[in-house]
Amino acid sequence: MIVEMRTYKLNPGKRDQFLAIFRSKSMPAHAEIGMKILGPWLSIEDPDTFFFMRGFPDLASREPMKAKFYEGELWKTELEGLLMPMIERYDVVLVDDAEELIGWQ
């Protein structure tokens, strides 16, 4: 399994709003495509930061699955315009063979 470890720094005061949309709209859309989401986890030190992991079966499936989400109607017509303005920055670290470490199967 390939896992993206993602860190999001949001604009001040936007975390609750962002996460409500993320949980209700983005996470189900990811699941429909076959991407697994673990988290989100809230930073204890920064009220505008959260973390989550996004999993893919293998490296070859990562780009097509991401394209299906980001080129899809939900992202293009609704989520992109809602979520992107709330993000100050985000970072992604890609790891391999994380299946044993986090128990995904």
Chimera marker file (.cmm) of the C-alpha trace (Angstrom):
<marker_set name="trace">
<marker id="1" x="0.000" y="0.000" z="0.000" r="1" g="1" b="0" radius="0.5"/>
<marker id="2" x="1.087" y="3.555" z="-0.753" r="1" g="1" b="0" radius="0.5"/>
<marker id="3" x="0.167" y="6.181" z="1.835" r="1" g="1" b="0" radius="0.5"/>
<marker id="4" x="0.183" y="9.956" z="1.639" r="1" g="1" b="0" radius="0.5"/>
<marker id="5" x="0.787" y="11.497" z="5.045" r="1" g="1" b="0" radius="0.5"/>
<marker id="6" x="-0.887" y="14.891" z="4.712" r="1" g="1" b="0" radius="0.5"/>
<marker id="7" x="-0.570" y="17.994" z="6.901" r="1" g="1" b="0" radius="0.5"/>
<marker id="8" x="-2.943" y="20.915" z="6.390" r="1" g="1" b="0" radius="0.5"/>
<marker id="9" x="-2.389" y="24.406" z="7.794" r="1" g="1" b="0" radius="0.5"/>
<marker id="10" x="-5.641" y="26.304" z="7.399" r="1" g="1" b="0" radius="0.5"/>
<marker id="11" x="-6.411" y="29.982" z="7.521" r="1" g="1" b="0" radius="0.5"/>
<marker id="12" x="-7.138" y="31.090" z="11.105" r="1" g="1" b="0" radius="0.5"/>
<marker id="13" x="-10.425" y="29.843" z="12.490" r="1" g="1" b="0" radius="0.5"/>
<marker id="14" x="-11.342" y="27.657" z="9.483" r="1" g="1" b="0" radius="0.5"/>
<marker id="15" x="-10.528" y="24.172" z="10.806" r="1" g="1" b="0" radius="0.5"/>
<marker id="16" x="-14.006" y="23.233" z="12.085" r="1" g="1" b="0" radius="0.5"/>
<marker id="17" x="-15.697" y="24.395" z="8.883" r="1" g="1" b="0" radius="0.5"/>
<marker id="18" x="-13.120" y="22.671" z="6.685" r="1" g="1" b="0" radius="0.5"/>
<marker id="19" x="-13.381" y="19.393" z="8.603" r="1" g="1" b="0" radius="0.5"/>
<marker id="20" x="-17.181" y="19.378" z="8.503" r="1" g="1" b="0" radius="0.5"/>
<marker id="21" x="-17.065" y="19.550" z="4.705" r="1" g="1" b="0" radius="0.5"/>
<marker id="22" x="-14.115" y="17.133" z="4.505" r="1" g="1" b="0" radius="0.5"/>
<marker id="23" x="-15.910" y="14.518" z="6.626" r="1" g="1" b="0" radius="0.5"/>
<marker id="24" x="-19.334" y="14.848" z="5.007" r="1" g="1" b="0" radius="0.5"/>
<marker id="25" x="-18.351" y="15.228" z="1.348" r="1" g="1" b="0" radius="0.5"/>
<marker id="26" x="-14.686" y="14.511" z="0.620" r="1" g="1" b="0" radius="0.5"/>
<marker id="27" x="-14.198" y="11.352" z="2.691" r="1" g="1" b="0" radius="0.5"/>
<marker id="28" x="-17.206" y="9.527" z="1.174" r="1" g="1" b="0" radius="0.5"/>
<marker id="29" x="-16.086" y="10.530" z="-2.333" r="1" g="1" b="0" radius="0.5"/>
<marker id="30" x="-12.610" y="9.149" z="-1.643" r="1" g="1" b="0" radius="0.5"/>
<marker id="31" x="-14.130" y="5.884" z="-0.376" r="1" g="1" b="0" radius="0.5"/>
<marker id="32" x="-16.250" y="5.517" z="-3.537" r="1" g="1" b="0" radius="0.5"/>
<marker id="33" x="-13.068" y="5.674" z="-5.606" r="1" g="1" b="0" radius="0.5"/>
<marker id="34" x="-11.292" y="3.165" z="-3.357" r="1" g="1" b="0" radius="0.5"/>
<marker id="35" x="-8.962" y="5.534" z="-1.507" r="1" g="1" b="0" radius="0.5"/>
<marker id="36" x="-8.768" y="4.922" z="2.210" r="1" g="1" b="0" radius="0.5"/>
<marker id="37" x="-8.683" y="7.809" z="4.665" r="1" g="1" b="0" radius="0.5"/>
<marker id="38" x="-7.270" y="7.442" z="8.160" r="1" g="1" b="0" radius="0.5"/>
<marker id="39" x="-7.913" y="10.424" z="10.393" r="1" g="1" b="0" radius="0.5"/>
<marker id="40" x="-8.260" y="13.326" z="10.503" r="1" g="1" b="0" radius="0.5"/>
<marker id="41" x="-6.269" y="14.113" z="13.621" r="1" g="1" b="0" radius="0.5"/>
<marker id="42" x="-6.306" y="17.579" z="15.137" r="1" g="1" b="0" radius="0.5"/>
<marker id="43" x="-3.106" y="19.298" z="16.188" r="1" g="1" b="0" radius="0.5"/>
<marker id="44" x="-3.021" y="19.951" z="19.915" r="1" g="1" b="0" radius="0.5"/>
<marker id="45" x="-0.428" y="22.706" z="19.437" r="1" g="1" b="0" radius="0.5"/>
<marker id="46" x="-2.052" y="24.611" z="16.559" r="1" g="1" b="0" radius="0.5"/>
<marker id="47" x="-5.835" y="25.101" z="16.269" r="1" g="1" b="0" radius="0.5"/>
<marker id="48" x="-5.507" y="25.662" z="12.514" r="1" g="1" b="0" radius="0.5"/>
<marker id="49" x="-3.657" y="22.428" z="11.675" r="1" g="1" b="0" radius="0.5"/>
<marker id="50" x="-4.805" y="18.851" z="11.117" r="1" g="1" b="0" radius="0.5"/>
<marker id="51" x="-3.387" y="15.638" z="9.693" r="1" g="1" b="0" radius="0.5"/>
<marker id="52" x="-4.704" y="12.636" z="7.798" r="1" g="1" b="0" radius="0.5"/>
<marker id="53" x="-3.459" y="9.735" z="5.709" r="1" g="1" b="0" radius="0.5"/>
<marker id="54" x="-4.781" y="8.786" z="2.297" r="1" g="1" b="0" radius="0.5"/>
<marker id="55" x="-4.092" y="5.248" z="1.083" r="1" g="1" b="0" radius="0.5"/>
<marker id="56" x="-3.819" y="3.699" z="-2.361" r="1" g="1" b="0" radius="0.5"/>
<marker id="57" x="-3.481" y="0.011" z="-3.274" r="1" g="1" b="0" radius="0.5"/>
<marker id="58" x="-0.165" y="0.635" z="-5.073" r="1" g="1" b="0" radius="0.5"/>
<marker id="59" x="1.881" y="3.373" z="-6.733" r="1" g="1" b="0" radius="0.5"/>
<marker id="60" x="0.427" y="2.680" z="-10.190" r="1" g="1" b="0" radius="0.5"/>
<marker id="61" x="-3.128" y="3.331" z="-8.980" r="1" g="1" b="0" radius="0.5"/>
<marker id="62" x="-2.317" y="6.573" z="-7.135" r="1" g="1" b="0" radius="0.5"/>
<marker id="63" x="-2.389" y="9.045" z="-10.029" r="1" g="1" b="0" radius="0.5"/>
<marker id="64" x="-5.494" y="7.607" z="-11.758" r="1" g="1" b="0" radius="0.5"/>
<marker id="65" x="-7.409" y="7.533" z="-8.460" r="1" g="1" b="0" radius="0.5"/>
<marker id="66" x="-6.380" y="11.100" z="-7.611" r="1" g="1" b="0" radius="0.5"/>
<marker id="67" x="-7.385" y="12.203" z="-11.120" r="1" g="1" b="0" radius="0.5"/>
<marker id="68" x="-10.797" y="10.576" z="-10.724" r="1" g="1" b="0" radius="0.5"/>
<marker id="69" x="-11.358" y="12.620" z="-7.565" r="1" g="1" b="0" radius="0.5"/>
<marker id="70" x="-9.840" y="15.963" z="-8.617" r="1" g="1" b="0" radius="0.5"/>
<marker id="71" x="-11.304" y="15.879" z="-12.126" r="1" g="1" b="0" radius="0.5"/>
<marker id="72" x="-14.687" y="14.737" z="-10.864" r="1" g="1" b="0" radius="0.5"/>
<marker id="73" x="-17.832" y="16.826" z="-10.716" r="1" g="1" b="0" radius="0.5"/>
<marker id="74" x="-17.949" y="17.036" z="-6.905" r="1" g="1" b="0" radius="0.5"/>
<marker id="75" x="-14.451" y="18.525" z="-6.670" r="1" g="1" b="0" radius="0.5"/>
<marker id="76" x="-14.758" y="20.816" z="-9.669" r="1" g="1" b="0" radius="0.5"/>
<marker id="77" x="-18.246" y="22.182" z="-8.993" r="1" g="1" b="0" radius="0.5"/>
<marker id="78" x="-18.348" y="22.245" z="-5.202" r="1" g="1" b="0" radius="0.5"/>
<marker id="79" x="-15.381" y="21.227" z="-3.062" r="1" g="1" b="0" radius="0.5"/>
<marker id="80" x="-12.552" y="23.047" z="-4.818" r="1" g="1" b="0" radius="0.5"/>
<marker id="81" x="-14.266" y="26.411" z="-4.400" r="1" g="1" b="0" radius="0.5"/>
<marker id="82" x="-15.172" y="25.724" z="-0.768" r="1" g="1" b="0" radius="0.5"/>
<marker id="83" x="-12.010" y="24.084" z="0.533" r="1" g="1" b="0" radius="0.5"/>
<marker id="84" x="-9.089" y="25.615" z="-1.336" r="1" g="1" b="0" radius="0.5"/>
<marker id="85" x="-9.661" y="29.191" z="-0.071" r="1" g="1" b="0" radius="0.5"/>
<marker id="86" x="-9.455" y="27.877" z="3.509" r="1" g="1" b="0" radius="0.5"/>
<marker id="87" x="-6.001" y="26.325" z="3.036" r="1" g="1" b="0" radius="0.5"/>
<marker id="88" x="-2.911" y="28.340" z="3.871" r="1" g="1" b="0" radius="0.5"/>
<marker id="89" x="-0.623" y="25.461" z="2.875" r="1" g="1" b="0" radius="0.5"/>
<marker id="90" x="-0.400" y="21.702" z="2.880" r="1" g="1" b="0" radius="0.5"/>
<marker id="91" x="2.406" y="19.174" z="2.815" r="1" g="1" b="0" radius="0.5"/>
<marker id="92" x="2.405" y="15.587" z="1.574" r="1" g="1" b="0" radius="0.5"/>
<marker id="93" x="4.893" y="12.850" z="2.388" r="1" g="1" b="0" radius="0.5"/>
<marker id="94" x="4.546" y="9.668" z="0.331" r="1" g="1" b="0" radius="0.5"/>
<marker id="95" x="5.474" y="6.379" z="2.018" r="1" g="1" b="0" radius="0.5"/>
<marker id="96" x="5.516" y="2.770" z="0.875" r="1" g="1" b="0" radius="0.5"/>
<marker id="97" x="4.856" y="-0.483" z="2.714" r="1" g="1" b="0" radius="0.5"/>
<marker id="98" x="2.915" y="1.258" z="5.461" r="1" g="1" b="0" radius="0.5"/>
<marker id="99" x="0.313" y="-1.525" z="5.528" r="1" g="1" b="0" radius="0.5"/>
<marker id="100" x="1.995" y="-3.356" z="8.391" r="1" g="1" b="0" radius="0.5"/>
<marker id="101" x="2.532" y="-0.158" z="10.356" r="1" g="1" b="0" radius="0.5"/>
<marker id="102" x="-1.062" y="1.073" z="10.348" r="1" g="1" b="0" radius="0.5"/>
<marker id="103" x="-3.048" y="-2.134" z="9.984" r="1" g="1" b="0" radius="0.5"/>
<marker id="104" x="-4.804" y="-1.339" z="6.700" r="1" g="1" b="0" radius="0.5"/>
<marker id="105" x="-5.661" y="-4.309" z="4.548" r="1" g="1" b="0" radius="0.5"/>
<link id1="1" id2="2" r="1" g="1" b="0" radius="0.2"/>
<link id1="2" id2="3" r="1" g="1" b="0" radius="0.2"/>
<link id1="3" id2="4" r="1" g="1" b="0" radius="0.2"/>
<link id1="4" id2="5" r="1" g="1" b="0" radius="0.2"/>
<link id1="5" id2="6" r="1" g="1" b="0" radius="0.2"/>
<link id1="6" id2="7" r="1" g="1" b="0" radius="0.2"/>
<link id1="7" id2="8" r="1" g="1" b="0" radius="0.2"/>
<link id1="8" id2="9" r="1" g="1" b="0" radius="0.2"/>
<link id1="9" id2="10" r="1" g="1" b="0" radius="0.2"/>
<link id1="10" id2="11" r="1" g="1" b="0" radius="0.2"/>
<link id1="11" id2="12" r="1" g="1" b="0" radius="0.2"/>
<link id1="12" id2="13" r="1" g="1" b="0" radius="0.2"/>
<link id1="13" id2="14" r="1" g="1" b="0" radius="0.2"/>
<link id1="14" id2="15" r="1" g="1" b="0" radius="0.2"/>
<link id1="15" id2="16" r="1" g="1" b="0" radius="0.2"/>
<link id1="16" id2="17" r="1" g="1" b="0" radius="0.2"/>
<link id1="17" id2="18" r="1" g="1" b="0" radius="0.2"/>
<link id1="18" id2="19" r="1" g="1" b="0" radius="0.2"/>
<link id1="19" id2="20" r="1" g="1" b="0" radius="0.2"/>
<link id1="20" id2="21" r="1" g="1" b="0" radius="0.2"/>
<link id1="21" id2="22" r="1" g="1" b="0" radius="0.2"/>
<link id1="22" id2="23" r="1" g="1" b="0" radius="0.2"/>
<link id1="23" id2="24" r="1" g="1" b="0" radius="0.2"/>
<link id1="24" id2="25" r="1" g="1" b="0" radius="0.2"/>
<link id1="25" id2="26" r="1" g="1" b="0" radius="0.2"/>
<link id1="26" id2="27" r="1" g="1" b="0" radius="0.2"/>
<link id1="27" id2="28" r="1" g="1" b="0" radius="0.2"/>
<link id1="28" id2="29" r="1" g="1" b="0" radius="0.2"/>
<link id1="29" id2="30" r="1" g="1" b="0" radius="0.2"/>
<link id1="30" id2="31" r="1" g="1" b="0" radius="0.2"/>
<link id1="31" id2="32" r="1" g="1" b="0" radius="0.2"/>
<link id1="32" id2="33" r="1" g="1" b="0" radius="0.2"/>
<link id1="33" id2="34" r="1" g="1" b="0" radius="0.2"/>
<link id1="34" id2="35" r="1" g="1" b="0" radius="0.2"/>
<link id1="35" id2="36" r="1" g="1" b="0" radius="0.2"/>
<link id1="36" id2="37" r="1" g="1" b="0" radius="0.2"/>
<link id1="37" id2="38" r="1" g="1" b="0" radius="0.2"/>
<link id1="38" id2="39" r="1" g="1" b="0" radius="0.2"/>
<link id1="39" id2="40" r="1" g="1" b="0" radius="0.2"/>
<link id1="40" id2="41" r="1" g="1" b="0" radius="0.2"/>
<link id1="41" id2="42" r="1" g="1" b="0" radius="0.2"/>
<link id1="42" id2="43" r="1" g="1" b="0" radius="0.2"/>
<link id1="43" id2="44" r="1" g="1" b="0" radius="0.2"/>
<link id1="44" id2="45" r="1" g="1" b="0" radius="0.2"/>
<link id1="45" id2="46" r="1" g="1" b="0" radius="0.2"/>
<link id1="46" id2="47" r="1" g="1" b="0" radius="0.2"/>
<link id1="47" id2="48" r="1" g="1" b="0" radius="0.2"/>
<link id1="48" id2="49" r="1" g="1" b="0" radius="0.2"/>
<link id1="49" id2="50" r="1" g="1" b="0" radius="0.2"/>
<link id1="50" id2="51" r="1" g="1" b="0" radius="0.2"/>
<link id1="51" id2="52" r="1" g="1" b="0" radius="0.2"/>
<link id1="52" id2="53" r="1" g="1" b="0" radius="0.2"/>
<link id1="53" id2="54" r="1" g="1" b="0" radius="0.2"/>
<link id1="54" id2="55" r="1" g="1" b="0" radius="0.2"/>
<link id1="55" id2="56" r="1" g="1" b="0" radius="0.2"/>
<link id1="56" id2="57" r="1" g="1" b="0" radius="0.2"/>
<link id1="57" id2="58" r="1" g="1" b="0" radius="0.2"/>
<link id1="58" id2="59" r="1" g="1" b="0" radius="0.2"/>
<link id1="59" id2="60" r="1" g="1" b="0" radius="0.2"/>
<link id1="60" id2="61" r="1" g="1" b="0" radius="0.2"/>
<link id1="61" id2="62" r="1" g="1" b="0" radius="0.2"/>
<link id1="62" id2="63" r="1" g="1" b="0" radius="0.2"/>
<link id1="63" id2="64" r="1" g="1" b="0" radius="0.2"/>
<link id1="64" id2="65" r="1" g="1" b="0" radius="0.2"/>
<link id1="65" id2="66" r="1" g="1" b="0" radius="0.2"/>
<link id1="66" id2="67" r="1" g="1" b="0" radius="0.2"/>
<link id1="67" id2="68" r="1" g="1" b="0" radius="0.2"/>
<link id1="68" id2="69" r="1" g="1" b="0" radius="0.2"/>
<link id1="69" id2="70" r="1" g="1" b="0" radius="0.2"/>
<link id1="70" id2="71" r="1" g="1" b="0" radius="0.2"/>
<link id1="71" id2="72" r="1" g="1" b="0" radius="0.2"/>
<link id1="72" id2="73" r="1" g="1" b="0" radius="0.2"/>
<link id1="73" id2="74" r="1" g="1" b="0" radius="0.2"/>
<link id1="74" id2="75" r="1" g="1" b="0" radius="0.2"/>
<link id1="75" id2="76" r="1" g="1" b="0" radius="0.2"/>
<link id1="76" id2="77" r="1" g="1" b="0" radius="0.2"/>
<link id1="77" id2="78" r="1" g="1" b="0" radius="0.2"/>
<link id1="78" id2="79" r="1" g="1" b="0" radius="0.2"/>
<link id1="79" id2="80" r="1" g="1" b="0" radius="0.2"/>
<link id1="80" id2="81" r="1" g="1" b="0" radius="0.2"/>
<link id1="81" id2="82" r="1" g="1" b="0" radius="0.2"/>
<link id1="82" id2="83" r="1" g="1" b="0" radius="0.2"/>
<link id1="83" id2="84" r="1" g="1" b="0" radius="0.2"/>
<link id1="84" id2="85" r="1" g="1" b="0" radius="0.2"/>
<link id1="85" id2="86" r="1" g="1" b="0" radius="0.2"/>
<link id1="86" id2="87" r="1" g="1" b="0" radius="0.2"/>
<link id1="87" id2="88" r="1" g="1" b="0" radius="0.2"/>
<link id1="88" id2="89" r="1" g="1" b="0" radius="0.2"/>
<link id1="89" id2="90" r="1" g="1" b="0" radius="0.2"/>
<link id1="90" id2="91" r="1" g="1" b="0" radius="0.2"/>
<link id1="91" id2="92" r="1" g="1" b="0" radius="0.2"/>
<link id1="92" id2="93" r="1" g="1" b="0" radius="0.2"/>
<link id1="93" id2="94" r="1" g="1" b="0" radius="0.2"/>
<link id1="94" id2="95" r="1" g="1" b="0" radius="0.2"/>
<link id1="95" id2="96" r="1" g="1" b="0" radius="0.2"/>
<link id1="96" id2="97" r="1" g="1" b="0" radius="0.2"/>
<link id1="97" id2="98" r="1" g="1" b="0" radius="0.2"/>
<link id1="98" id2="99" r="1" g="1" b="0" radius="0.2"/>
<link id1="99" id2="100" r="1" g="1" b="0" radius="0.2"/>
<link id1="100" id2="101" r="1" g="1" b="0" radius="0.2"/>
<link id1="101" id2="102" r="1" g="1" b="0" radius="0.2"/>
<link id1="102" id2="103" r="1" g="1" b="0" radius="0.2"/>
<link id1="103" id2="104" r="1" g="1" b="0" radius="0.2"/>
<link id1="104" id2="105" r="1" g="1" b="0" radius="0.2"/>
</marker_set>
